[in-house]
Amino acid sequence: MKKDILIFIFFSTLTYGQKKVPIDATEYMHKKDSVMYTKINTEYLKFTAATLDGDTITEKNLIGKVTFINFWFEGCAYCMAEMDELNALYTKFKYIPSFQFISFTRDPANIARETVEKQHILFPVCPISSDCYRLNYSYGFPFSIIIDKTGKLRYFKAGMLPEKNIMTEEFQKYENTILDLLSN
């Protein structure tokens, strides 16, 4: 009995007695971003997804078009906060034949449909719960990327604060990047 107590105390000290080092979230994101920057100008990942309308999309559909891809899910407040801006971005470019807008959600199709209706989402939505994290490089949500006409990753943005001025600034970057890529 005493031996069991001593063993418990010994292992508890190892586990709980260690000095905890605080995690600096900014430093963590900079390290993660630096890894992500190595993906710039590389081909986007292979995938197959179906929209809620039943259209199939693969990485081959990216070739020849500038593609904006957004990752979201219904329970993400920051994701929902940017839906109006995403609708505006989609509306601005949807008539340009060399542009496409895709959104991937980790939500199942039934939840995605409800969210599309509730949020008045205008752009194509692909529920890909099992593949979402791989396709957004495990960045979380919201996450947006822009792919050039050759299928290469050219821009990414992880996270979005729901402050109007920050969103406006970031969406202006999206627009400028899309316009630059469309002109090439």
N, C-alpha and C positions, 0 to 999 in steps of 0.2 A: 504494500500500500504506500509506504513512504517512498519507495523507489518510483512508483507511478507519479506521485506528486512532484518529486524532484525532476523527473523527465518532463512533465508538463510545464513546470516553472522554467526549465532550461530552454525549451522550444518557444515558449511564450516570450521569453526575453529576446531570443533571436528575432522573432517576428515583430514584436511590438516595441522592443527596446532600440531598434535601429532609428537613427536620426532620419527624419523624413525631409526630403529635399523638395521644396515647393516647385511646382511646374509653372514655368513662365509660358503662358499661352501664346504670347506674341512671338517668343523665340521658337516655340514648337511650330507655329504656322510658317515662320520664315524658313525653317529647315524643310518643312513639307513643301512650301512653294518653290524652294530652290531645286528640289527633286522634280517638281512639276515643270519647272522651266526647261528641264532637259527634254521634255516631251514636245516642246514647241518645235514646229517644222518636221514632226514625225507623223507617219500615217496614223489615222485614228484606228481604234480597235475594231476587230471584226464583230459583227452582231447581226441578229435577225430579230425583228420585233414587228408586232401587229398593232395598228392603230385601233382605237375604239370603233372606227368605221369599217374595220376589216382589211385595210390596205397593209401589205407587207413592205417593210423597209429593211434594207441591209446596208452595210458600209458601201456597197457598190452604188447605191442611190446618191451617195455624197459626191461622186465624181461629176464634174461639170457644173456644180452649183456651189455657191457660198451657203453654208448651212449654220444656222444658229440652233444650238441644242441646250435646253434647260432641263434640269433635274429638280423634282419637287415631290412632296407628299402632303396629303391633306392635314395631318397633324402638326405640320411645321408652320408656325405663325409667321416666320420671316418669308417662307415660300408664298403663303397666301397674301402677304402684304405687297408682294411685287406683281401680282396677277394683272392688275390694271395696266401697269407699265409694260408687261409682256404682251398684253393684248394690243396696246398702242404700237409697239415695235412690229408685231406681226402684221397689223393693218397697214403700216407704212410701207412694208416691203413685199407683201404677199402677191402683188400683181407683177412683180419683176420675175420673168421666167428663169433667170439664173440664180434665184434665191429660194431657199426653203427653210422652214421653221419646224423643228421637231421638239416635242417635250416627252421626257421619260419620267414616269412616276413609279415608285415602289409599291404603290397601293394596288390592290386587286381591282379588276375591271369594274365591279359593281360600285366600289367606293370612288374610283376615278370618274365614273359616269355621274354620280351624285355631285362630286366636286365641280365637274365641268358645268353642270346645270346651275349649281349654287353660286359659283364664281363667274359665270357667263364667259367661260373660256372659249376663245374663237379658234385657236390653233390646234393642230393635230396632237393627240395625246396617246402615248403608248404605255400601257401598264406592263412593266417588266420587273416585277418584284425580285426575282431570283438573280437578275443580271445588273441591277441598277448600280450597285456599289462598284462592280468591276468597270462599268462604262463611265463612271464619274471618278475613277482613279481613287476610290475610297475616301473622297473628300467630304462627303456628307451633303447637306442640303441647306439652302438652295445652292446650286452649282450650275454655271453656264459656261459654254465653250463655243468658239466660232471656228469652223472648219473652212479651209479655202477650196477652190475649185478642183484642186488635185487630190483632195481627201486628207490634207494634212492639218493638224491642229495648229491654229495661229493665235488664239487668245483664250484665256480662261479667267474666271472670277469665282472664287469660293466665298460663300456667305453673302449676305446683303442686310445691312441695317435698315429698318423700316423708316428712317428719317427721310423726309421728302427731298431735301437738298442732296443728300448722299445718293439716293436712288436716281435722282435726275442726272447727277454727274456721271454715275456709272452707266446709265442707259445712253447717255450722250457718247460715251466711249464705245459702247456696243455699236451704235449707229455709225460713228466715224470709221470703226474697223470694218464693218460690213460694206460701207461705201467705198473704202479703199480697196477692199478685196474684189468688189464688183467691177471696179474700173480697170483691174489687171487682166 
